[in-house]
Amino acid sequence: MGKNMDIRGDFRPFRAARNWACGLATLALCAVGVGAEAAEWTILQAGSVIADPREDATGAASVIVRDDRIVRIASGHLAAADLADAAPDDTVTVIDLRDKTLLPGLIDSHTHLAADPDYPFWAVTTGTEAADAVTGIINAEITLRAGFTTVRDLGSGPESIFAVRDAINAGRIMGPRILAAGPAISIVGGHGDISGFRREVDQALAHLAPGTCTGPVQCAERVRELSKFGSDVIKITATGGVLSQQARGLDKHFTDEELRAIVATAHQLGLKVAAHAHGPRGMESAAAAGVDSVDHGTFGDDAALRAMKKSGSYMVPTLMAFTGVKARLGTGIFTPAVEEKGRIAVERLGIALKQAKAMGVKIAFGTDSGVFEHGRNAEEFALMVDYGGLTPREALVSATVTAAELLGLGDEIGTLAPGKAADIIAVNGNPLQDVTVLEKVQFVMARGRAVPPLGAHPAVARKE
């Protein structure tokens, strides 16, 4: 197969991975044909495959990938010679993962890639969008290496996360597929607004929180503005928040009319709505308005969860956020106002999730990374099992099938099937029995590109 290779100026995602994968291959013929029709094939030999986490793992199998798509899943371990579909100029790489379990790439429905957990609250006065973008680039790679090939980023500066998302899509940097909200929509003085400083400082920083609104008309306008400037999803702060300086509590902020205007406008534009919500009445009103997900749901009660069940709103529990907050209580990172709210919230770990499961509310995996260290996202699984009462299978389904449905990407990701994106990870052991194996992902492929080892950046790899 092809004798020629020239990848100068070609920055498709993770091009450097080819040379790494060849080193692992039991048989790898690594070359890029000069014709436009030349394809890149990868055969992933697996000890077992969990193609759909709702079903059991297979025995020995091979996942065949052409460019960025899964072609088929075959029994046994195929070699390059078995790939009858490959053309003479095609690249064929075989990667030996015969001692591992392959499964769909994981999905985190609630991240903050441009944030880190130990920023003091006053850092907003010294930070820049450029610095946030750099932070996002670093955390995107960390998140991908942890096995999360798709994330929903819910709340960042007006420009930083869009720059990171677009650079990943262009293949210029390494990271997961990102659905980005950008700034959150908030009431004036709410969780998505900047407050807690002197009046003139709050006013000077107002441009960093452009999503504040009052009344249905203005709130609808904010949705249209976010859509105009590139938001993939609308994030609203339906209640107060733990880590903001606002003093309006942790329950309902928007009026019912404002919530309905936001949701109706977003859905009209083809955008889903994620509602940050801690208090029960804020959860209930957001669900009644038709939000697609209620994130956190800390103090959910029967009325709130019934409203979610009726409307079809997903719960995104973000239990790792409690871990991040608890670890920093009493350290001086938080102001007294945040300390008080944090202590109240951490006492609710898993309670509402367990109630949601019992009532049949749909549960999608999300962590609130950025409140804790990025890369620890998979620790959420054990919390969902130990505190939320989910089985290992239910927890894994929440981070694959269910999360893909929430994001509107069920035809693209969430399971391994012909025609779907080649987002694939490998672990030791069986996560359907022990979810903690997901905390140490051994191999990652994102959109058909194997993630190279640390230090091998795709823009650096060259072979003449």
DRENDO-1510 file (C-alpha; in Angstrom, 1 decimal, always signed):
<recs>
REC; n; res; u; v; w
REC; 1; MET; +0.0; +0.0; +0.0 .
REC; 2; GLY; +1.0; +3.6; -0.7 .
REC; 3; LYS; +4.6; +4.5; -1.0 .
REC; 4; ASN; +4.4; +8.2; -0.6 .
REC; 5; MET; +4.0; +10.4; +2.4 .
REC; 6; ASP; +3.8; +14.2; +2.6 .
REC; 7; ILE; +1.8; +15.7; +5.5 .
REC; 8; ARG; +3.3; +19.2; +5.3 .
REC; 9; GLY; +0.5; +21.7; +6.1 .
REC; 10; ASP; -1.9; +18.9; +7.0 .
REC; 11; PHE; -3.2; +19.4; +10.5 .
REC; 12; ARG; -6.1; +17.1; +10.7 .
REC; 13; PRO; -6.6; +16.0; +14.3 .
REC; 14; PHE; -3.8; +14.1; +16.0 .
REC; 15; ARG; -1.8; +13.4; +12.8 .
REC; 16; ALA; +1.2; +12.7; +15.0 .
REC; 17; ALA; -0.7; +9.7; +16.3 .
REC; 18; ARG; +0.1; +7.7; +13.1 .
REC; 19; ASN; +3.8; +7.3; +13.9 .
REC; 20; TRP; +2.9; +6.3; +17.5 .
REC; 21; ALA; +0.3; +3.9; +16.5 .
REC; 22; CYS; +2.7; +2.2; +14.0 .
REC; 23; GLY; +5.0; +1.6; +17.0 .
REC; 24; LEU; +2.2; -0.3; +18.7 .
REC; 25; ALA; +0.9; -2.2; +15.7 .
REC; 26; THR; +1.2; -5.8; +15.2 .
REC; 27; LEU; +1.2; -5.0; +11.5 .
REC; 28; ALA; +1.1; -1.4; +10.3 .
REC; 29; LEU; +1.6; -0.2; +6.8 .
REC; 30; CYS; +1.7; +3.5; +7.4 .
REC; 31; ALA; +1.6; +5.8; +4.4 .
REC; 32; VAL; -0.7; +8.4; +2.9 .
REC; 33; GLY; -1.6; +8.1; -0.7 .
REC; 34; VAL; -1.1; +11.1; -2.9 .
REC; 35; GLY; -4.6; +10.8; -4.4 .
REC; 36; ALA; -7.5; +12.6; -2.8 .
REC; 37; GLU; -9.4; +9.4; -2.6 .
REC; 38; ALA; -6.8; +7.6; -0.4 .
REC; 39; ALA; -8.3; +6.6; +2.9 .
REC; 40; GLU; -6.8; +5.9; +6.4 .
REC; 41; TRP; -7.9; +2.6; +8.0 .
REC; 42; THR; -7.4; +1.5; +11.6 .
REC; 43; ILE; -8.0; -1.9; +13.0 .
REC; 44; LEU; -8.4; -1.9; +16.8 .
REC; 45; GLN; -7.9; -5.4; +18.1 .
REC; 46; ALA; -9.7; -5.8; +21.4 .
REC; 47; GLY; -10.1; -8.3; +24.1 .
REC; 48; SER; -13.7; -7.4; +24.3 .
REC; 49; VAL; -16.0; -4.6; +23.0 .
REC; 50; ILE; -18.9; -2.8; +24.7 .
REC; 51; ALA; -20.5; -1.4; +21.6 .
REC; 52; ASP; -23.6; -0.3; +23.5 .
REC; 53; PRO; -23.3; +0.0; +27.3 .
REC; 54; ARG; -26.9; -1.1; +27.6 .
REC; 55; GLU; -25.7; -4.5; +26.5 .
REC; 56; ASP; -22.9; -6.9; +27.6 .
REC; 57; ALA; -19.4; -6.9; +26.3 .
REC; 58; THR; -18.5; -9.2; +23.4 .
REC; 59; GLY; -15.6; -11.6; +23.3 .
REC; 60; ALA; -12.5; -10.9; +21.2 .
REC; 61; ALA; -13.3; -8.5; +18.4 .
REC; 62; SER; -11.9; -5.9; +16.0 .
REC; 63; VAL; -13.3; -2.4; +15.4 .
REC; 64; ILE; -12.6; -1.2; +11.9 .
REC; 65; VAL; -12.3; +2.5; +11.3 .
REC; 66; ARG; -12.1; +4.4; +8.0 .
REC; 67; ASP; -10.9; +8.0; +8.4 .
REC; 68; ASP; -13.1; +9.3; +11.1 .
REC; 69; ARG; -15.9; +6.7; +10.9 .
REC; 70; ILE; -16.6; +3.3; +12.3 .
REC; 71; VAL; -17.1; +0.8; +9.4 .
REC; 72; ARG; -17.8; -2.4; +11.3 .
REC; 73; ILE; -17.2; -4.5; +14.4 .
REC; 74; ALA; -15.9; -7.9; +13.5 .
REC; 75; SER; -15.5; -11.0; +15.7 .
REC; 76; GLY; -11.9; -12.1; +16.3 .
REC; 77; HIS; -8.7; -10.2; +15.6 .
REC; 78; LEU; -8.3; -9.0; +12.1 .
REC; 79; ALA; -5.0; -8.2; +10.4 .
REC; 80; ALA; -4.3; -5.7; +7.6 .
REC; 81; ALA; -4.5; -8.5; +5.0 .
REC; 82; ASP; -8.1; -9.2; +6.1 .
REC; 83; LEU; -9.2; -5.7; +5.1 .
REC; 84; ALA; -10.5; -6.3; +1.6 .
REC; 85; ASP; -12.1; -2.9; +1.3 .
REC; 86; ALA; -8.7; -1.0; +1.5 .
REC; 87; ALA; -7.4; +0.4; -1.8 .
REC; 88; PRO; -3.7; +0.1; -2.8 .
REC; 89; ASP; -2.9; +3.7; -1.8 .
REC; 90; ASP; -4.7; +3.5; +1.5 .
REC; 91; THR; -3.1; +3.5; +4.9 .
REC; 92; VAL; -3.8; +0.6; +7.2 .
REC; 93; THR; -2.8; +0.6; +10.8 .
REC; 94; VAL; -3.4; -2.2; +13.3 .
REC; 95; ILE; -3.3; -1.4; +17.0 .
REC; 96; ASP; -3.0; -4.2; +19.5 .
REC; 97; LEU; -5.4; -3.7; +22.4 .
REC; 98; ARG; -6.1; -7.4; +22.8 .
REC; 99; ASP; -5.9; -7.3; +26.6 .
REC; 100; LYS; -8.3; -4.4; +26.9 .
REC; 101; THR; -12.0; -3.5; +26.7 .
REC; 102; LEU; -13.1; -1.0; +24.0 .
REC; 103; LEU; -16.1; +1.2; +24.5 .
REC; 104; PRO; -17.6; +4.5; +23.3 .
REC; 105; GLY; -15.7; +7.7; +24.1 .
REC; 106; LEU; -17.2; +9.3; +27.3 .
REC; 107; ILE; -19.3; +12.4; +27.3 .
REC; 108; ASP; -19.2; +15.0; +30.1 .
REC; 109; SER; -22.4; +17.2; +29.9 .
REC; 110; HIS; -21.1; +19.9; +32.2 .
REC; 111; THR; -17.6; +21.3; +32.1 .
REC; 112; HIS; -15.8; +24.6; +32.4 .
REC; 113; LEU; -12.6; +24.1; +30.4 .
REC; 114; ALA; -11.4; +27.7; +30.8 .
REC; 115; ALA; -11.6; +27.5; +34.6 .
REC; 116; ASP; -9.4; +26.0; +37.2 .
REC; 117; PRO; -10.6; +25.3; +40.8 .
REC; 118; ASP; -8.1; +27.3; +42.8 .
REC; 119; TYR; -8.7; +30.7; +41.2 .
REC; 120; PRO; -9.6; +33.2; +44.0 .
REC; 121; PHE; -12.9; +35.1; +43.3 .
REC; 122; TRP; -11.0; +38.3; +42.6 .
REC; 123; ALA; -9.1; +36.6; +39.7 .
REC; 124; VAL; -11.8; +37.9; +37.3 .
REC; 125; THR; -10.3; +41.4; +37.8 .
REC; 126; THR; -6.9; +40.3; +36.6 .
REC; 127; GLY; -7.6; +37.6; +34.0 .
REC; 128; THR; -8.0; +38.0; +30.3 .
REC; 129; GLU; -9.9; +36.2; +27.5 .
REC; 130; ALA; -6.6; +35.3; +26.0 .
REC; 131; ALA; -5.4; +33.7; +29.3 .
REC; 132; ASP; -8.7; +31.9; +29.6 .
REC; 133; ALA; -8.3; +30.5; +26.1 .
REC; 134; VAL; -4.8; +29.2; +27.0 .
REC; 135; THR; -6.3; +27.5; +30.1 .
REC; 136; GLY; -9.0; +26.0; +27.9 .
REC; 137; ILE; -6.4; +24.6; +25.5 .
REC; 138; ILE; -4.5; +22.9; +28.3 .
REC; 139; ASN; -7.6; +21.5; +30.0 .
REC; 140; ALA; -9.1; +20.3; +26.7 .
REC; 141; GLU; -6.1; +18.0; +26.2 .
REC; 142; ILE; -6.2; +16.8; +29.8 .
REC; 143; THR; -9.9; +16.0; +29.4 .
REC; 144; LEU; -9.4; +14.2; +26.2 .
REC; 145; ARG; -6.6; +12.1; +27.6 .
REC; 146; ALA; -9.0; +11.1; +30.5 .
REC; 147; GLY; -11.3; +9.5; +27.9 .
REC; 148; PHE; -13.8; +12.2; +27.4 .
REC; 149; THR; -14.2; +12.7; +23.6 .
REC; 150; THR; -17.2; +15.0; +23.8 .
REC; 151; VAL; -18.0; +17.7; +26.4 .
REC; 152; ARG; -20.6; +20.4; +26.9 .
REC; 153; ASP; -18.9; +23.6; +28.2 .
REC; 154; LEU; -21.4; +25.5; +30.2 .
REC; 155; GLY; -20.2; +29.0; +31.0 .
REC; 156; SER; -17.1; +30.9; +30.0 .
REC; 157; GLY; -16.0; +34.3; +28.7 .
REC; 158; PRO; -17.6; +35.7; +25.6 .
REC; 159; GLU; -14.8; +34.5; +23.3 .
REC; 160; SER; -12.3; +32.1; +24.9 .
REC; 161; ILE; -14.2; +28.8; +24.7 .
REC; 162; PHE; -15.4; +29.4; +21.1 .
REC; 163; ALA; -11.7; +29.9; +20.1 .
REC; 164; VAL; -10.8; +26.6; +21.7 .
REC; 165; ARG; -13.7; +24.8; +20.2 .
REC; 166; ASP; -13.0; +26.1; +16.7 .
REC; 167; ALA; -9.3; +25.3; +16.9 .
REC; 168; ILE; -10.1; +21.7; +17.9 .
REC; 169; ASN; -12.5; +21.4; +15.0 .
REC; 170; ALA; -9.9; +22.7; +12.6 .
REC; 171; GLY; -7.4; +20.1; +13.9 .
REC; 172; ARG; -5.0; +22.7; +15.1 .
REC; 173; ILE; -5.0; +21.6; +18.8 .
REC; 174; MET; -5.9; +18.4; +20.7 .
REC; 175; GLY; -9.2; +18.2; +22.5 .
REC; 176; PRO; -12.7; +16.7; +22.7 .
REC; 177; ARG; -15.6; +17.7; +20.6 .
REC; 178; ILE; -17.0; +20.8; +22.4 .
REC; 179; LEU; -20.6; +22.1; +22.5 .
REC; 180; ALA; -20.0; +25.6; +24.0 .
REC; 181; ALA; -22.5; +27.8; +25.7 .
REC; 182; GLY; -20.3; +30.9; +26.2 .
REC; 183; PRO; -21.6; +33.3; +28.8 .
REC; 184; ALA; -24.6; +32.2; +30.9 .
REC; 185; ILE; -27.9; +34.1; +30.9 .
REC; 186; SER; -28.7; +35.4; +34.4 .
REC; 187; ILE; -30.8; +37.9; +36.2 .
REC; 188; VAL; -29.1; +41.1; +37.1 .
REC; 189; GLY; -27.1; +40.3; +40.3 .
REC; 190; GLY; -27.6; +36.6; +39.8 .
REC; 191; HIS; -25.2; +33.7; +39.6 .
REC; 192; GLY; -24.1; +34.5; +36.1 .
REC; 193; ASP; -23.5; +38.2; +36.9 .
REC; 194; ILE; -20.4; +39.7; +38.4 .
REC; 195; SER; -20.8; +41.0; +41.9 .
REC; 196; GLY; -19.2; +41.2; +45.3 .
REC; 197; PHE; -16.8; +44.1; +44.5 .
REC; 198; ARG; -17.1; +47.8; +44.8 .
REC; 199; ARG; -19.9; +49.2; +42.7 .
REC; 200; GLU; -17.5; +50.8; +40.2 .
REC; 201; VAL; -15.6; +47.5; +39.8 .
REC; 202; ASP; -18.8; +45.5; +39.2 .
REC; 203; GLN; -19.8; +48.0; +36.6 .
REC; 204; ALA; -16.3; +48.0; +34.9 .
REC; 205; LEU; -16.5; +44.2; +34.7 .
REC; 206; ALA; -20.1; +44.0; +33.4 .
REC; 207; HIS; -18.9; +43.3; +29.8 .
REC; 208; LEU; -17.6; +39.9; +31.0 .
REC; 209; ALA; -21.2; +38.9; +31.9 .
REC; 210; PRO; -23.2; +40.1; +28.9 .
REC; 211; GLY; -26.1; +37.7; +29.4 .
REC; 212; THR; -28.0; +39.5; +32.1 .
REC; 213; CYS; -31.6; +40.3; +31.4 .
REC; 214; THR; -34.9; +41.5; +32.9 .
REC; 215; GLY; -38.3; +40.6; +31.4 .
REC; 216; PRO; -39.3; +38.2; +28.7 .
REC; 217; VAL; -38.4; +40.4; +25.8 .
REC; 218; GLN; -34.9; +41.2; +26.9 .
REC; 219; CYS; -34.3; +37.6; +27.9 .
REC; 220; ALA; -35.3; +36.4; +24.5 .
REC; 221; GLU; -33.0; +39.0; +23.0 .
REC; 222; ARG; -30.0; +37.5; +25.0 .
REC; 223; VAL; -30.7; +34.1; +23.5 .
REC; 224; ARG; -30.6; +35.5; +20.0 .
REC; 225; GLU; -27.4; +37.4; +20.7 .
REC; 226; LEU; -25.7; +34.2; +22.0 .
REC; 227; SER; -26.9; +32.3; +19.0 .
REC; 228; LYS; -25.5; +35.1; +16.7 .
REC; 229; PHE; -22.1; +35.0; +18.3 .
REC; 230; GLY; -21.7; +31.2; +18.2 .
REC; 231; SER; -23.3; +29.4; +21.2 .
REC; 232; ASP; -24.1; +25.8; +20.6 .
REC; 233; VAL; -26.3; +25.6; +23.7 .
REC; 234; ILE; -27.9; +28.1; +26.0 .
REC; 235; LYS; -26.9; +28.1; +29.6 .
REC; 236; ILE; -29.1; +29.8; +32.2 .
REC; 237; THR; -28.6; +30.3; +35.9 .
REC; 238; ALA; -32.1; +29.5; +37.0 .
REC; 239; THR; -31.1; +29.8; +40.7 .
REC; 240; GLY; -28.3; +31.3; +42.7 .
REC; 241; GLY; -25.0; +29.5; +42.8 .
REC; 242; VAL; -22.6; +28.3; +45.4 .
REC; 243; LEU; -19.4; +29.8; +44.1 .
REC; 244; SER; -20.6; +33.3; +43.1 .
REC; 245; GLN; -20.7; +36.3; +45.4 .
REC; 246; GLN; -24.3; +37.0; +44.7 .
REC; 247; ALA; -26.4; +37.1; +47.9 .
REC; 248; ARG; -29.8; +36.1; +46.4 .
REC; 249; GLY; -29.8; +32.5; +47.8 .
REC; 250; LEU; -29.8; +29.2; +46.0 .
REC; 251; ASP; -33.3; +29.0; +44.7 .
REC; 252; LYS; -35.4; +30.5; +41.9 .
REC; 253; HIS; -34.2; +33.7; +40.2 .
REC; 254; PHE; -36.1; +34.1; +36.9 .
REC; 255; THR; -39.9; +34.6; +36.6 .
REC; 256; ASP; -41.9; +31.9; +34.9 .
REC; 257; GLU; -42.5; +34.3; +31.9 .
REC; 258; GLU; -38.8; +34.9; +31.5 .
REC; 259; LEU; -38.0; +31.2; +31.6 .
REC; 260; ARG; -40.6; +30.4; +29.0 .
REC; 261; ALA; -39.3; +33.2; +26.7 .
REC; 262; ILE; -35.7; +31.9; +27.0 .
REC; 263; VAL; -36.7; +28.3; +26.2 .
REC; 264; ALA; -39.1; +29.1; +23.4 .
REC; 265; THR; -36.6; +31.3; +21.7 .
REC; 266; ALA; -33.7; +28.8; +22.1 .
REC; 267; HIS; -35.8; +25.9; +20.8 .
REC; 268; GLN; -37.0; +28.0; +17.9 .
REC; 269; LEU; -33.4; +28.6; +16.9 .
REC; 270; GLY; -32.5; +24.9; +17.3 .
REC; 271; LEU; -30.6; +25.3; +20.6 .
REC; 272; LYS; -31.0; +23.3; +23.7 .
REC; 273; VAL; -31.2; +24.9; +27.2 .
REC; 274; ALA; -29.2; +23.8; +30.2 .
REC; 275; ALA; -30.4; +25.3; +33.5 .
REC; 276; HIS; -28.0; +25.6; +36.4 .
REC; 277; ALA; -30.4; +25.0; +39.3 .
REC; 278; HIS; -29.8; +24.1; +43.0 .
REC; 279; GLY; -33.1; +25.0; +44.8 .
REC; 280; PRO; -36.3; +23.1; +44.3 .
REC; 281; ARG; -38.5; +25.9; +43.1 .
REC; 282; GLY; -36.0; +27.0; +40.5 .
REC; 283; MET; -35.7; +23.4; +39.3 .
REC; 284; GLU; -39.4; +23.0; +39.1 .
REC; 285; SER; -40.0; +26.3; +37.2 .
REC; 286; ALA; -37.2; +25.6; +34.8 .
REC; 287; ALA; -38.5; +22.1; +34.1 .
REC; 288; ALA; -42.0; +23.5; +33.6 .
REC; 289; ALA; -40.6; +25.9; +31.1 .
REC; 290; GLY; -39.2; +23.0; +29.1 .
REC; 291; VAL; -35.4; +23.3; +29.7 .
REC; 292; ASP; -33.5; +20.3; +28.3 .
REC; 293; SER; -31.4; +19.7; +31.4 .
REC; 294; VAL; -31.4; +20.7; +35.0 .
REC; 295; ASP; -27.8; +20.7; +36.1 .
REC; 296; HIS; -26.8; +20.1; +39.8 .
REC; 297; GLY; -30.3; +19.7; +41.2 .
REC; 298; THR; -28.9; +19.8; +44.7 .
REC; 299; PHE; -32.1; +20.4; +46.7 .
REC; 300; GLY; -34.5; +18.6; +44.4 .
REC; 301; ASP; -37.8; +17.6; +46.0 .
REC; 302; ASP; -40.7; +15.5; +44.8 .
REC; 303; ALA; -42.4; +18.5; +43.1 .
REC; 304; ALA; -39.3; +19.5; +41.3 .
REC; 305; LEU; -38.5; +15.9; +40.2 .
REC; 306; ARG; -42.1; +15.3; +39.1 .
REC; 307; ALA; -41.9; +18.4; +36.9 .
REC; 308; MET; -38.7; +17.1; +35.4 .
REC; 309; LYS; -40.2; +13.7; +34.7 .
REC; 310; LYS; -43.2; +15.3; +33.1 .
REC; 311; SER; -41.3; +17.7; +30.9 .
REC; 312; GLY; -38.5; +15.2; +30.0 .
REC; 313; SER; -35.8; +17.4; +31.4 .
REC; 314; TYR; -32.6; +15.4; +32.1 .
REC; 315; MET; -30.8; +15.7; +35.4 .
REC; 316; VAL; -27.1; +16.3; +35.2 .
REC; 317; PRO; -26.0; +15.7; +38.8 .
REC; 318; THR; -22.4; +17.0; +38.9 .
REC; 319; LEU; -21.5; +15.2; +42.1 .
REC; 320; MET; -17.8; +15.9; +41.6 .
REC; 321; ALA; -18.5; +19.6; +42.1 .
REC; 322; PHE; -19.3; +18.8; +45.8 .
REC; 323; THR; -16.0; +17.0; +46.0 .
REC; 324; GLY; -14.2; +20.1; +44.7 .
REC; 325; VAL; -16.0; +22.4; +47.0 .
REC; 326; LYS; -15.6; +20.2; +50.1 .
REC; 327; ALA; -11.8; +19.9; +49.5 .
REC; 328; ARG; -11.5; +23.7; +49.6 .
REC; 329; LEU; -13.8; +24.6; +52.5 .
REC; 330; GLY; -11.7; +26.3; +55.2 .
REC; 331; THR; -8.7; +26.9; +53.0 .
REC; 332; GLY; -9.2; +30.6; +52.4 .
REC; 333; ILE; -10.0; +30.1; +48.7 .
REC; 334; PHE; -13.7; +31.0; +49.3 .
REC; 335; THR; -15.1; +34.1; +50.8 .
REC; 336; PRO; -17.3; +33.8; +53.9 .
REC; 337; ALA; -20.5; +34.0; +51.7 .
REC; 338; VAL; -19.3; +31.1; +49.5 .
REC; 339; GLU; -18.1; +29.1; +52.5 .
REC; 340; GLU; -21.6; +29.1; +54.0 .
REC; 341; LYS; -23.3; +28.1; +50.8 .
REC; 342; GLY; -20.7; +25.4; +50.2 .
REC; 343; ARG; -21.2; +23.8; +53.5 .
REC; 344; ILE; -24.9; +23.6; +53.0 .
REC; 345; ALA; -24.6; +22.1; +49.5 .
REC; 346; VAL; -22.0; +19.4; +50.2 .
REC; 347; GLU; -24.4; +17.9; +52.8 .
REC; 348; ARG; -26.7; +16.9; +49.9 .
REC; 349; LEU; -24.3; +14.8; +48.0 .
REC; 350; GLY; -26.3; +12.2; +46.0 .
REC; 351; ILE; -29.6; +12.6; +47.8 .
REC; 352; ALA; -31.5; +14.2; +44.9 .
REC; 353; LEU; -29.9; +11.9; +42.3 .
REC; 354; LYS; -31.1; +8.9; +44.2 .
REC; 355; GLN; -34.6; +10.4; +44.3 .
REC; 356; ALA; -34.4; +11.2; +40.6 .
REC; 357; LYS; -33.5; +7.6; +39.7 .
REC; 358; ALA; -36.4; +6.2; +41.8 .
REC; 359; MET; -38.8; +8.5; +40.0 .
REC; 360; GLY; -37.5; +7.6; +36.5 .
REC; 361; VAL; -36.0; +11.0; +35.7 .
REC; 362; LYS; -33.4; +10.7; +32.8 .
REC; 363; ILE; -29.9; +11.1; +34.1 .
REC; 364; ALA; -27.0; +12.3; +32.0 .
REC; 365; PHE; -23.4; +12.3; +33.2 .
REC; 366; GLY; -21.8; +15.7; +34.0 .
REC; 367; THR; -19.2; +16.8; +36.5 .
REC; 368; ASP; -18.7; +20.5; +36.7 .
REC; 369; SER; -15.0; +20.1; +36.0 .
REC; 370; GLY; -13.2; +23.4; +36.7 .
REC; 371; VAL; -14.7; +23.3; +40.2 .
REC; 372; PHE; -12.3; +20.4; +40.7 .
REC; 373; GLU; -9.2; +19.5; +38.7 .
REC; 374; HIS; -9.7; +18.6; +35.1 .
REC; 375; GLY; -8.9; +15.0; +34.2 .
REC; 376; ARG; -10.6; +13.7; +37.3 .
REC; 377; ASN; -14.0; +13.6; +35.5 .
REC; 378; ALA; -14.3; +9.8; +35.6 .
REC; 379; GLU; -14.3; +9.9; +39.4 .
REC; 380; GLU; -18.0; +11.0; +39.0 .
REC; 381; PHE; -18.9; +7.4; +38.2 .
REC; 382; ALA; -18.0; +6.0; +41.6 .
REC; 383; LEU; -20.0; +8.8; +43.3 .
REC; 384; MET; -23.0; +8.1; +41.2 .
REC; 385; VAL; -22.8; +4.4; +42.3 .
REC; 386; ASP; -21.9; +5.0; +45.9 .
REC; 387; TYR; -24.1; +8.0; +46.7 .
REC; 388; GLY; -26.7; +8.1; +43.9 .
REC; 389; GLY; -27.6; +4.5; +43.9 .
REC; 390; LEU; -26.9; +3.8; +40.2 .
REC; 391; THR; -25.5; +0.5; +39.0 .
REC; 392; PRO; -22.2; +0.6; +37.2 .
REC; 393; ARG; -24.1; -0.1; +33.9 .
REC; 394; GLU; -26.5; +2.8; +34.6 .
REC; 395; ALA; -23.6; +5.2; +35.3 .
REC; 396; LEU; -21.8; +4.2; +32.1 .
REC; 397; VAL; -25.0; +4.6; +30.1 .
REC; 398; SER; -25.5; +8.1; +31.5 .
REC; 399; ALA; -22.1; +9.1; +30.1 .
REC; 400; THR; -22.6; +7.5; +26.7 .
REC; 401; VAL; -26.1; +6.8; +25.3 .
REC; 402; THR; -28.1; +9.2; +27.5 .
REC; 403; ALA; -25.6; +12.1; +27.4 .
REC; 404; ALA; -25.5; +11.7; +23.6 .
REC; 405; GLU; -29.3; +12.0; +23.5 .
REC; 406; LEU; -29.2; +15.0; +25.7 .
REC; 407; LEU; -26.7; +16.8; +23.4 .
REC; 408; GLY; -28.7; +15.9; +20.3 .
REC; 409; LEU; -25.9; +13.7; +19.0 .
REC; 410; GLY; -27.3; +10.3; +19.4 .
REC; 411; ASP; -26.8; +9.5; +15.7 .
REC; 412; GLU; -23.1; +10.5; +16.0 .
REC; 413; ILE; -21.7; +9.3; +19.3 .
REC; 414; GLY; -22.7; +7.3; +22.4 .
REC; 415; THR; -22.4; +3.8; +21.0 .
REC; 416; LEU; -20.0; +2.1; +18.6 .
REC; 417; ALA; -21.8; +1.3; +15.4 .
REC; 418; PRO; -21.2; +1.5; +11.6 .
REC; 419; GLY; -21.4; +5.1; +10.4 .
REC; 420; LYS; -20.8; +6.7; +13.8 .
REC; 421; ALA; -17.9; +8.9; +14.7 .
REC; 422; ALA; -14.8; +6.9; +15.7 .
REC; 423; ASP; -14.7; +8.1; +19.3 .
REC; 424; ILE; -13.3; +5.1; +21.1 .
REC; 425; ILE; -11.5; +4.4; +24.4 .
REC; 426; ALA; -9.9; +1.4; +26.0 .
REC; 427; VAL; -9.7; +0.3; +29.6 .
REC; 428; ASN; -8.4; -2.6; +31.6 .
REC; 429; GLY; -11.2; -4.7; +33.0 .
REC; 430; ASN; -15.0; -4.4; +32.6 .
REC; 431; PRO; -16.6; -1.0; +33.5 .
REC; 432; LEU; -20.0; -2.7; +33.6 .
REC; 433; GLN; -18.8; -4.4; +36.7 .
REC; 434; ASP; -16.3; -1.9; +38.1 .
REC; 435; VAL; -16.7; +1.7; +37.1 .
REC; 436; THR; -13.4; +2.7; +38.7 .
REC; 437; VAL; -11.5; +1.3; +35.7 .
REC; 438; LEU; -12.8; +4.3; +33.8 .
REC; 439; GLU; -10.5; +6.5; +36.0 .
REC; 440; LYS; -7.4; +5.1; +34.2 .
REC; 441; VAL; -8.2; +5.1; +30.5 .
REC; 442; GLN; -5.5; +3.3; +28.5 .
REC; 443; PHE; -6.2; +4.4; +25.0 .
REC; 444; VAL; -8.2; +7.2; +23.3 .
REC; 445; MET; -9.3; +7.7; +19.7 .
REC; 446; ALA; -11.2; +10.9; +18.9 .
REC; 447; ARG; -12.8; +11.2; +15.5 .
REC; 448; GLY; -10.6; +8.5; +14.0 .
REC; 449; ARG; -7.3; +9.8; +15.4 .
REC; 450; ALA; -5.5; +8.0; +18.1 .
REC; 451; VAL; -4.2; +10.4; +20.8 .
REC; 452; PRO; -0.4; +10.5; +20.7 .
REC; 453; PRO; +1.7; +10.2; +23.9 .
REC; 454; LEU; +2.5; +13.3; +25.9 .
REC; 455; GLY; +5.0; +15.5; +24.1 .
REC; 456; ALA; +4.0; +14.4; +20.6 .
REC; 457; HIS; +2.0; +17.4; +19.3 .
REC; 458; PRO; +0.3; +16.9; +15.9 .
REC; 459; ALA; +1.8; +20.1; +14.4 .
REC; 460; VAL; +5.3; +18.7; +15.1 .
REC; 461; ALA; +5.2; +15.4; +13.3 .
REC; 462; ARG; +6.8; +15.4; +9.9 .
REC; 463; LYS; +7.9; +12.8; +7.5 .
REC; 464; GLU; +9.1; +13.6; +4.0 .
</recs>
